[in-house]
Amino acid sequence: MRKPFLYVCILGIAGCLSAQTTPSPEAAASDTKSALRSALLGDWVGVLEYRDYSEPPTSTKREVLPTWLSIADAEPGKTLKWHYVYDDGPTKVVEETDIVTFDPIASSYAESDDGKPAQVFKATGYETLRTGRGTLELTGTGTDNGKPSETRVTVRIDRNLISIVEETRPAGTSDSFVFRHAFRFTRATAPQLNR
């Protein structure tokens, strides 16, 4: 039986609309990376708070360093350069640069510094970000105080705030994760006042 012309047209339009509203995984990943870039680029100021390793692992004693962060493109559309400056005492300033790669397709996050091999984390939460803002949870392995460890990093991106909390536990255990360090940043430039 031949379908009425109007019925066929409606089906054709619905199919086109459906195709337009469901981006490919690659396009969605590109949009997520672009939104993250927009949410992160710029200058930030805050603190690094870290566990005092001269204390027992259960100690809550913390050290705090004033910290500045500048985030810029390393390779536009691919990687970001995170440049940290730490005020580590009356006459000591320390710098560090990380190259950061967000990869929603591979559900990963990678960072490398000073030409060392990248540390790659499994990342969850890309699909929940809105305009590049929200929470990513990163999990991976590495070393903590010279010993093999499992790492969990929680990255929270808000309109004018970034917090990054890293916790570790001995590799191969089901111990609770223990605070290692945290960054807390606000944008260096205040938003425009509404007058």
C-alpha positions in Angstrom: 0.0 0.0 0.0 1.3 3.4 -1.0 1.8 5.8 1.9 0.2 9.3 1.7 2.7 12.0 0.6 2.2 14.0 3.8 2.9 10.9 6.0 6.2 10.3 4.1 7.2 14.0 4.4 6.5 14.0 8.2 8.6 10.9 8.6 11.4 12.4 6.6 11.4 15.6 8.6 11.3 13.6 11.9 14.3 11.6 10.7 16.3 14.7 9.8 15.4 16.4 13.2 16.4 13.2 15.0 19.7 13.1 13.2 20.4 16.8 13.9 19.6 16.5 17.7 21.8 13.5 18.3 25.5 14.4 17.7 28.0 11.7 17.0 30.3 10.7 20.0 33.2 12.5 18.3 31.1 15.7 18.0 29.9 15.5 21.6 33.5 14.9 22.8 34.7 17.9 20.8 31.9 20.0 22.3 32.8 18.9 25.8 36.5 19.6 25.3 35.7 23.1 23.9 33.4 23.9 26.8 36.1 22.7 29.3 38.6 24.9 27.6 36.3 27.9 27.9 35.6 27.2 31.5 39.3 26.8 32.5 41.3 29.3 30.4 42.7 32.3 32.2 44.4 33.2 35.4 43.6 31.8 38.9 44.8 32.5 42.4 44.4 30.3 45.5 46.2 27.8 47.7 47.8 24.4 47.7 47.1 22.5 50.9 49.0 19.3 51.4 49.6 16.6 54.0 52.7 17.0 56.2 54.6 13.8 55.4 56.7 14.2 58.6 53.5 13.3 60.5 51.8 9.9 60.6 49.4 9.1 57.7 46.4 9.6 60.0 47.5 13.1 61.0 45.3 16.0 60.0 48.3 18.5 60.0 48.4 20.5 56.8 50.8 22.9 55.1 49.3 25.7 52.9 51.1 27.5 50.1 49.8 30.6 48.2 49.5 29.4 44.6 48.9 31.1 41.2 47.7 29.2 38.2 47.6 30.2 34.5 45.8 28.0 32.1 46.4 28.5 28.4 46.3 26.5 25.1 49.3 24.2 24.5 47.9 22.7 21.3 44.6 24.4 20.5 41.8 21.9 20.6 44.0 19.2 22.0 45.9 20.1 25.2 46.1 22.8 27.8 49.2 24.2 29.6 48.7 24.6 33.4 51.5 26.8 34.8 51.7 26.9 38.6 53.7 29.3 40.8 54.1 28.5 44.5 55.2 30.9 47.2 57.2 28.4 49.3 58.8 30.7 51.8 60.3 34.1 52.3 62.9 33.7 49.5 61.7 30.6 47.6 59.3 30.6 44.6 58.7 27.3 42.7 57.2 26.9 39.3 55.7 23.8 37.6 54.1 23.3 34.2 51.7 20.5 33.3 50.4 19.6 29.9 46.8 18.4 30.4 44.7 16.3 28.0 40.9 15.8 28.5 39.7 12.9 26.4 35.9 12.2 26.7 36.0 9.5 24.0 38.5 7.4 26.0 37.1 8.5 29.3 40.5 9.6 30.4 42.5 12.5 31.7 46.3 12.8 31.3 48.9 15.2 32.6 52.7 15.3 32.0 55.3 17.7 33.3 58.9 18.5 32.3 58.9 16.0 29.4 58.1 13.0 31.7 55.7 10.3 30.5 52.1 11.3 31.0 50.2 10.1 34.0 46.9 8.8 32.7 43.7 8.5 34.8 40.4 6.9 34.1 37.8 9.8 34.2 34.1 9.7 34.9 31.7 12.6 34.8 32.3 14.0 31.3 28.7 13.4 30.4 27.4 15.3 33.4 29.3 18.5 32.7 27.3 21.6 31.6 29.1 24.3 29.7 32.4 22.8 30.9 31.3 23.0 34.6 30.7 20.2 37.1 32.7 17.4 38.7 35.1 14.8 37.2 36.4 11.9 39.2 39.8 10.6 38.2 41.3 7.3 39.2 44.8 5.9 38.6 48.0 4.4 40.0 51.3 6.0 40.9 53.5 6.5 43.9 52.8 8.3 47.2 55.8 9.1 49.4 57.9 6.7 47.3 55.5 3.7 47.6 53.1 2.3 45.0 49.6 3.7 45.4 46.1 4.1 44.0 45.0 7.7 43.4 41.6 9.3 43.3 41.3 12.9 42.2 38.1 15.0 42.4 38.0 18.0 40.0 35.2 20.5 40.6 34.9 23.3 38.1 32.4 26.1 38.8 31.9 29.5 37.2 34.7 31.2 39.0 36.1 28.4 41.2 38.2 25.3 40.7 39.0 22.7 43.4 41.2 19.7 42.9 41.4 17.2 45.8 43.8 14.2 45.5 43.6 11.2 47.8 45.7 8.1 47.9 45.9 4.6 49.4 48.4 1.8 49.2 48.2 -0.1 45.9 46.3 -3.4 46.0 44.5 -2.6 49.2 40.9 -1.8 50.1 42.1 0.8 52.7 40.2 4.1 52.8 41.6 6.9 50.6 43.6 9.4 52.6 44.0 13.1 51.8 47.2 13.9 50.0 46.7 17.5 48.7 44.1 20.0 47.4 44.2 23.0 45.2 41.5 25.7 45.6 41.4 28.5 43.1 39.2 31.5 42.2 39.6 33.6 39.1 42.2 36.3 39.4 39.9 38.9 37.8 36.6 39.6 39.6 33.4 39.4 37.4 31.8 42.6 36.2 29.3 44.3 38.6 25.7 44.6 37.4 24.9 48.3 37.9 
